[in-house]
Amino acid sequence: MEVMDTERLVLRKFIENDWRDLHEYLSDPQSCQSCPRSKEN
């Protein structure tokens, strides 16, 4: 898996175990103010 990182950031592809963290992030309205929305929303 290719990983790009800096002192403050690590970018990598999602893995199966990321779902809990992603759900927590996307469930917080303040964190998700600038999240892309689907056409249904």
Backbone bond lengths (Angstrom), bond angles and torsions (degrees), N, CA, C in turn:
res aa  C-N    CA-C-N  psi(-1)  N-CA   C-N-CA  omega(-1)  CA-C   N-CA-C  phi
1 M - - - 1.449 - - 1.528 108.64 -
2 E 1.297 115.65 130.90 1.456 120.38 178.84 1.524 109.53 -81.01
3 V 1.317 116.35 133.83 1.463 122.13 -178.85 1.521 108.17 -128.26
4 M 1.315 115.80 135.22 1.460 121.66 174.01 1.516 106.50 -114.08
5 D 1.320 116.84 132.78 1.459 117.77 179.69 1.512 112.25 -144.52
6 T 1.324 113.47 155.59 1.461 123.17 174.27 1.526 106.03 -130.61
7 E 1.305 116.74 -170.75 1.471 119.76 178.55 1.524 112.03 -62.84
8 R 1.344 117.05 -32.38 1.462 120.56 -173.15 1.520 114.65 -115.91
9 L 1.312 118.78 -2.71 1.452 120.53 -172.26 1.518 111.57 -143.96
10 V 1.323 115.42 139.77 1.462 121.39 173.68 1.525 107.27 -127.15
11 L 1.334 116.80 124.22 1.457 121.96 177.55 1.514 109.15 -112.59
12 R 1.326 114.99 130.29 1.454 120.92 177.15 1.511 107.97 -155.00
13 K 1.300 117.27 166.89 1.454 120.87 176.72 1.521 109.42 -69.45
14 F 1.328 114.73 152.80 1.462 119.14 175.92 1.521 110.01 -65.02
15 I 1.316 113.74 145.58 1.457 119.86 172.63 1.524 107.96 -119.34
16 E 1.308 116.89 163.80 1.453 121.58 -174.45 1.529 112.99 -54.53
17 N 1.287 118.39 -36.49 1.465 121.82 -177.23 1.528 113.99 -76.84
18 D 1.315 118.13 -1.28 1.470 121.32 179.08 1.521 113.22 -78.66
19 W 1.316 118.16 -10.44 1.465 120.48 -171.01 1.523 113.30 -59.78
20 R 1.308 118.95 -37.29 1.478 119.65 -179.29 1.530 111.40 -64.28
21 D 1.322 115.79 -45.74 1.469 119.76 179.33 1.525 110.89 -65.09
22 L 1.305 116.84 -40.39 1.456 120.66 179.14 1.528 110.56 -65.05
23 H 1.312 117.49 -42.46 1.462 120.98 178.33 1.526 110.77 -62.26
24 E 1.306 117.08 -43.52 1.465 120.64 178.43 1.525 110.79 -60.56
25 Y 1.314 116.76 -45.75 1.465 121.80 -179.96 1.530 111.27 -62.97
26 L 1.314 117.18 -47.81 1.459 120.75 -176.26 1.529 112.81 -74.47
27 S 1.313 118.07 -14.41 1.460 121.90 178.66 1.529 112.43 -87.19
28 D 1.293 117.34 -8.27 1.466 121.67 -179.08 1.535 109.19 -96.09
29 P 1.344 117.82 110.95 1.471 120.50 -176.88 1.532 113.68 -57.45
30 Q 1.310 117.24 -36.84 1.463 119.21 -179.35 1.526 111.27 -68.40
31 S 1.316 116.75 -41.79 1.464 120.04 179.09 1.517 111.98 -66.77
32 C 1.319 115.32 -27.92 1.454 119.89 -171.67 1.534 113.54 -101.54
33 Q 1.300 118.46 16.23 1.464 120.94 179.98 1.525 112.16 -59.44
34 S 1.293 117.61 -33.78 1.464 119.54 -178.12 1.529 112.67 -108.15
35 C 1.332 116.81 15.99 1.472 120.38 177.38 1.518 109.72 -70.30
36 P 1.308 117.07 142.62 1.476 118.76 174.50 1.520 109.80 -62.38
37 R 1.290 116.09 144.91 1.462 120.08 179.16 1.524 109.51 -113.16
38 S 1.313 113.92 150.58 1.462 118.63 177.08 1.529 108.84 -75.74
39 K 1.297 116.93 167.72 1.452 121.42 178.02 1.520 111.62 -64.78
40 E 1.333 116.85 -23.04 1.458 120.79 -179.56 1.517 112.51 -73.47
41 N 1.343 118.12 -23.19 1.475 121.16 -176.70 1.489 110.39 -92.03
